[in-house]
């Protein structure tokens, strides 16, 4: 899509972010929030020029936050990956990690919702990282790892013992998701007051060479349908993950930019929270997707149109040099 089609003047949505426009944008911005996979890196390879752009933003005194829907890594593991791939880390003495993943933010959510509960415990359809973040927040977990069917039929499955004190079912990315886990989750959710929490609703996980696999949202929907309940969602585009960042950083939305590669998570989060938005074309969404949303009669899709786009966040470098 040519710039004229995307919006050819400064007042239009989805304008290419030239060096001049980037300088003007950054002059009115304190904080930039970045999605990670597809924006900063692909797998274990940094997007060319992305580490340099992030370093230049740090040098200009901009505050950075890295927001990911991935629940399979802890906050500390993401911070280590940022350093390993050349993105550095916070320079202020005593500053905490700049990473806000759904594993960490889910732990924050449960700590708030289960405050005052004696020895709170969650049944986790997810991995060790999610369990570790919950444990750090004072919430014990059960259910991580394979769980084969027990017995010969539904009666046996329903008689399998349950853990006491489970006050929440948490659904994240779980490669060991099974019918037995689904059955246990539904049984826990029949207990009065048991929470149902989903880390995110991403329907697909993009892989290399255009391939993809089922995302966490597919697992959340399965539990929701079986339990006949709607989950509280933590990750983008849910506002909770932004509120989690905002509480730690004290953000002014009008002076904050969200940079991402997905219209339905990153850009929609930014629009929902009143942030300026930049789409980078190094990941999932394309300018064709933007055009489709611009032409749609659906108000939600119209919100999924970024203010600006770049081919890569390396395009910010000319505005940051000199």
VEXDREN-2710 file (C-alpha; in Angstrom, 1 decimal):
% VEXDREN-2710
k/r/px/py/pz
1/UNK/0.0/0.0/0.0
2/UNK/1.5/3.3/-1.0
3/UNK/1.8/6.1/1.5
4/UNK/-1.1/8.0/-0.3
5/UNK/-3.3/5.0/0.2
6/UNK/-2.3/4.6/3.8
7/UNK/-2.9/8.2/4.6
8/UNK/-0.8/10.8/2.8
9/UNK/-1.0/13.8/5.2
10/UNK/0.1/14.3/8.7
11/UNK/-3.5/14.3/10.0
12/UNK/-4.3/10.9/8.5
13/UNK/-4.0/7.5/10.3
14/UNK/-1.3/5.0/9.2
15/UNK/1.3/7.4/7.8
16/UNK/4.8/6.3/7.1
17/UNK/7.0/7.5/9.9
18/UNK/9.7/9.5/8.1
19/UNK/12.7/10.9/10.0
20/UNK/11.0/14.3/10.2
21/UNK/7.8/12.8/11.6
22/UNK/9.7/10.6/14.0
23/UNK/11.6/13.6/15.4
24/UNK/8.3/15.3/16.0
25/UNK/6.8/12.2/17.6
26/UNK/9.7/11.5/19.9
27/UNK/9.9/15.1/21.0
28/UNK/6.5/14.7/22.7
29/UNK/7.1/11.2/24.1
30/UNK/8.6/10.0/27.4
31/UNK/8.0/6.3/27.1
32/UNK/8.0/3.7/24.3
33/UNK/6.5/0.3/24.8
34/UNK/7.6/-2.5/22.4
35/UNK/6.3/-5.9/21.6
36/UNK/9.1/-8.3/21.3
37/UNK/8.8/-11.2/18.8
38/UNK/8.4/-9.8/15.3
39/UNK/9.5/-6.3/16.4
40/UNK/12.8/-6.7/18.1
41/UNK/13.7/-10.2/17.0
42/UNK/12.6/-13.3/15.2
43/UNK/13.4/-16.4/17.2
44/UNK/17.0/-16.0/18.4
45/UNK/18.0/-13.4/15.7
46/UNK/17.6/-9.6/16.3
47/UNK/15.9/-7.6/13.6
48/UNK/18.7/-5.8/11.8
49/UNK/19.2/-2.3/13.2
50/UNK/16.7/-2.9/16.1
51/UNK/19.4/-3.1/18.9
52/UNK/20.9/0.1/17.6
53/UNK/17.6/1.9/17.6
54/UNK/16.8/0.7/21.2
55/UNK/20.3/1.8/22.3
56/UNK/19.8/5.2/20.7
57/UNK/16.4/5.7/22.4
58/UNK/18.1/4.9/25.8
59/UNK/20.8/7.4/25.0
60/UNK/18.1/10.0/24.4
61/UNK/16.7/9.3/27.9
62/UNK/13.5/7.6/26.7
63/UNK/12.0/5.1/29.1
64/UNK/11.4/1.7/27.5
65/UNK/9.1/-1.2/28.3
66/UNK/8.8/-4.5/26.6
67/UNK/5.4/-6.1/26.6
68/UNK/4.8/-9.7/25.4
69/UNK/1.8/-12.0/25.5
70/UNK/4.2/-15.0/25.7
71/UNK/3.6/-16.8/29.0
72/UNK/6.4/-19.4/28.5
73/UNK/9.2/-17.2/29.8
74/UNK/9.7/-15.4/33.1
75/UNK/10.4/-11.7/33.3
76/UNK/14.0/-12.4/34.2
77/UNK/14.4/-14.8/31.2
78/UNK/13.1/-12.1/28.8
79/UNK/15.5/-9.5/30.4
80/UNK/18.4/-11.9/29.8
81/UNK/17.3/-12.4/26.2
82/UNK/17.2/-8.6/25.6
83/UNK/20.8/-8.4/26.9
84/UNK/22.0/-11.4/24.9
85/UNK/20.6/-10.0/21.6
86/UNK/22.2/-6.6/22.2
87/UNK/19.2/-4.6/23.5
88/UNK/20.8/-3.8/26.9
89/UNK/18.9/-3.1/30.0
90/UNK/17.9/-0.4/32.4
91/UNK/20.8/1.9/33.4
92/UNK/19.2/3.6/36.4
93/UNK/20.6/2.2/39.8
94/UNK/18.2/-0.3/41.3
95/UNK/15.8/-0.2/38.3
96/UNK/13.8/-3.4/37.9
97/UNK/13.3/-5.4/34.7
98/UNK/11.7/-3.5/31.8
99/UNK/9.8/-6.6/30.7
100/UNK/6.0/-7.1/31.3
101/UNK/5.1/-10.6/30.1
102/UNK/1.7/-12.3/30.7
103/UNK/3.3/-14.7/33.2
104/UNK/4.4/-11.9/35.4
105/UNK/1.2/-9.8/34.9
106/UNK/-1.0/-12.8/35.6
107/UNK/0.9/-13.2/38.9
108/UNK/0.2/-9.6/39.7
109/UNK/-3.5/-10.0/38.9
110/UNK/-3.9/-13.1/41.1
111/UNK/-2.0/-11.4/44.0
112/UNK/-4.5/-8.6/43.8
113/UNK/-7.6/-10.8/43.5
114/UNK/-6.5/-13.4/46.1
115/UNK/-5.2/-11.0/48.6
116/UNK/-6.0/-12.1/52.1
117/UNK/-6.7/-15.7/51.0
118/UNK/-4.8/-18.2/53.2
119/UNK/-2.2/-20.2/51.1
120/UNK/-3.7/-19.4/47.7
121/UNK/-3.2/-22.0/45.0
122/UNK/-3.9/-22.1/41.2
123/UNK/-4.5/-25.0/38.8
124/UNK/-2.2/-24.0/35.9
125/UNK/-2.5/-25.1/32.3
126/UNK/0.8/-23.7/31.4
127/UNK/4.6/-24.1/31.8
128/UNK/7.2/-23.8/34.5
129/UNK/7.8/-20.1/33.8
130/UNK/4.1/-19.3/34.6
131/UNK/4.3/-21.4/37.7
132/UNK/7.5/-19.6/38.8
133/UNK/6.0/-16.1/38.4
134/UNK/3.0/-17.2/40.4
135/UNK/5.2/-18.7/43.1
136/UNK/7.2/-15.4/43.3
137/UNK/3.9/-13.6/43.9
138/UNK/2.9/-16.0/46.8
139/UNK/0.6/-18.2/44.8
140/UNK/1.3/-21.9/44.7
141/UNK/0.5/-23.9/41.6
142/UNK/-0.4/-27.4/40.6
143/UNK/-1.0/-29.0/37.2
144/UNK/2.2/-28.1/35.3
145/UNK/3.4/-30.9/33.0
146/UNK/1.8/-34.0/31.4
147/UNK/-1.4/-35.3/32.9
148/UNK/-2.6/-38.6/31.2
149/UNK/-6.2/-39.9/31.5
150/UNK/-6.8/-41.8/34.7
151/UNK/-9.1/-44.8/34.4
152/UNK/-11.2/-46.2/31.6
153/UNK/-14.0/-43.6/31.2
154/UNK/-15.7/-40.4/32.2
155/UNK/-16.7/-41.7/35.6
156/UNK/-13.1/-42.5/36.5
157/UNK/-11.9/-39.1/35.1
158/UNK/-14.4/-37.3/37.3
159/UNK/-13.2/-39.3/40.4
160/UNK/-9.6/-38.3/40.0
161/UNK/-8.5/-36.5/43.2
162/UNK/-8.4/-32.7/43.2
163/UNK/-6.1/-30.4/45.2
164/UNK/-7.5/-28.4/48.1
165/UNK/-7.3/-24.7/48.3
166/UNK/-7.3/-24.1/44.5
167/UNK/-8.8/-20.7/44.0
168/UNK/-8.1/-20.0/40.4
169/UNK/-7.6/-21.8/37.1
170/UNK/-5.0/-20.2/34.9
171/UNK/-4.7/-21.0/31.2
172/UNK/-1.5/-20.1/29.4
173/UNK/0.5/-21.8/26.7
174/UNK/0.6/-25.5/27.6
175/UNK/2.1/-28.0/25.1
176/UNK/0.7/-30.7/27.5
177/UNK/-2.9/-29.6/27.2
178/UNK/-5.1/-32.7/27.4
179/UNK/-8.6/-33.9/28.0
180/UNK/-7.7/-34.8/31.6
181/UNK/-6.5/-31.3/32.2
182/UNK/-9.6/-29.8/30.7
183/UNK/-11.8/-32.1/32.9
184/UNK/-9.9/-31.1/36.0
185/UNK/-10.1/-27.4/35.1
186/UNK/-13.9/-27.6/34.8
187/UNK/-14.2/-29.4/38.1
188/UNK/-12.1/-26.7/39.9
189/UNK/-14.2/-24.0/38.3
190/UNK/-17.4/-25.5/39.8
191/UNK/-16.1/-24.5/43.2
192/UNK/-17.6/-21.3/44.5
193/UNK/-15.4/-18.3/43.9
194/UNK/-12.8/-20.1/41.8
195/UNK/-11.4/-17.6/39.2
196/UNK/-10.8/-18.3/35.5
197/UNK/-7.8/-16.4/34.1
198/UNK/-6.3/-16.6/30.6
199/UNK/-2.9/-15.2/29.9
200/UNK/-3.8/-14.1/26.4
201/UNK/-6.1/-14.8/23.4
202/UNK/-3.6/-15.1/20.6
203/UNK/-5.1/-17.6/18.2
204/UNK/-1.9/-18.5/16.3
205/UNK/1.8/-18.6/17.1
206/UNK/3.7/-17.7/13.9
207/UNK/6.8/-19.8/13.2
208/UNK/9.4/-19.5/10.5
209/UNK/8.7/-19.9/6.8
210/UNK/5.1/-18.8/7.1
211/UNK/4.1/-21.7/9.4
212/UNK/2.1/-21.4/12.6
213/UNK/0.8/-23.4/15.4
214/UNK/-2.3/-23.1/17.7
215/UNK/-2.0/-20.3/20.2
216/UNK/-3.1/-19.9/23.8
217/UNK/-6.4/-18.4/22.9
218/UNK/-7.5/-21.9/21.5
219/UNK/-6.9/-23.4/24.9
220/UNK/-8.7/-20.6/26.8
221/UNK/-11.7/-21.0/24.5
222/UNK/-11.8/-24.7/25.2
223/UNK/-11.9/-24.1/28.9
224/UNK/-14.4/-21.3/28.6
225/UNK/-16.8/-23.5/26.5
226/UNK/-16.5/-26.5/28.8
227/UNK/-17.0/-24.4/32.0
228/UNK/-19.6/-22.1/30.4
229/UNK/-17.6/-19.1/31.8
230/UNK/-15.7/-16.2/30.4
231/UNK/-12.1/-15.9/31.4
232/UNK/-10.4/-12.7/32.7
233/UNK/-7.8/-12.0/30.1
234/UNK/-4.4/-10.5/31.1
235/UNK/-2.5/-9.9/27.9
236/UNK/-2.8/-7.6/24.9
237/UNK/-5.2/-6.1/23.9
238/UNK/-6.7/-6.4/27.4
239/UNK/-6.2/-3.2/29.4
240/UNK/-4.8/-5.0/32.4
241/UNK/-1.4/-5.5/31.0
242/UNK/-1.1/-1.8/30.3
243/UNK/-2.3/-0.9/33.8
244/UNK/0.3/-3.2/35.2
245/UNK/3.0/-1.2/33.3
246/UNK/1.4/2.1/34.2
247/UNK/1.4/1.3/37.9
248/UNK/5.2/0.6/37.9
249/UNK/6.1/3.4/35.5
250/UNK/3.6/6.1/36.3
251/UNK/2.8/6.6/32.6
252/UNK/1.1/9.5/30.9
253/UNK/-0.8/7.9/28.0
254/UNK/-0.5/11.0/25.9
255/UNK/3.3/10.8/26.1
256/UNK/3.5/7.1/25.4
257/UNK/3.9/5.1/22.2
258/UNK/3.0/1.5/21.6
259/UNK/5.2/-0.2/18.9
260/UNK/4.1/-3.6/17.6
261/UNK/3.7/-5.9/14.6
262/UNK/0.1/-7.2/15.3
263/UNK/-3.0/-5.0/14.7
264/UNK/-5.3/-7.2/16.9
265/UNK/-3.0/-7.1/20.0
266/UNK/-0.4/-4.3/20.0
267/UNK/-2.2/-1.7/18.0
268/UNK/-5.6/-2.4/19.5
269/UNK/-4.1/-2.1/23.0
270/UNK/-2.6/1.2/22.1
271/UNK/-5.9/2.6/20.7
272/UNK/-7.8/1.3/23.7
273/UNK/-5.4/2.9/26.2
274/UNK/-5.1/6.3/24.4
275/UNK/-1.5/5.7/23.2
276/UNK/0.2/6.7/20.0
277/UNK/0.7/3.6/17.9
278/UNK/3.4/2.5/15.4
279/UNK/3.1/-0.7/13.3
280/UNK/6.3/-2.3/12.2
281/UNK/6.2/-4.5/9.1
282/UNK/8.8/-7.1/10.4
283/UNK/6.2/-9.4/11.9
284/UNK/2.6/-10.6/11.5
285/UNK/0.4/-7.8/10.2
286/UNK/0.7/-6.1/6.7
287/UNK/-0.4/-2.9/5.2
288/UNK/-3.0/-4.9/3.3
289/UNK/-4.5/-5.8/6.7
290/UNK/-4.5/-2.1/7.6
291/UNK/-6.3/-1.3/4.4
292/UNK/-8.9/-4.0/5.2
293/UNK/-9.5/-2.5/8.6
294/UNK/-9.7/1.1/7.2
295/UNK/-12.4/0.0/4.8
296/UNK/-14.3/-2.1/7.3
297/UNK/-17.6/-1.0/8.9
298/UNK/-16.6/-2.7/12.1
299/UNK/-15.7/-0.1/14.8
300/UNK/-13.3/-2.5/16.5
301/UNK/-11.4/-3.1/13.2
302/UNK/-11.2/0.7/12.6
303/UNK/-9.5/1.0/16.0
304/UNK/-6.9/-1.5/14.7
305/UNK/-5.4/1.1/12.4
306/UNK/-2.0/2.5/13.6
307/UNK/-1.1/6.2/13.6
308/UNK/2.2/5.4/11.9
309/UNK/4.0/2.5/10.3
310/UNK/7.7/1.7/9.6
311/UNK/9.3/-1.1/7.7
312/UNK/11.4/-1.8/10.8
313/UNK/12.1/0.0/14.0
314/UNK/15.6/0.6/12.5
315/UNK/13.8/3.3/10.5
316/UNK/13.9/5.4/13.8
317/UNK/17.7/5.6/13.6
318/UNK/17.9/8.7/11.2
319/UNK/15.7/10.6/13.7
320/UNK/18.0/9.6/16.6
321/UNK/21.3/10.4/15.1
322/UNK/23.2/13.6/15.1
END
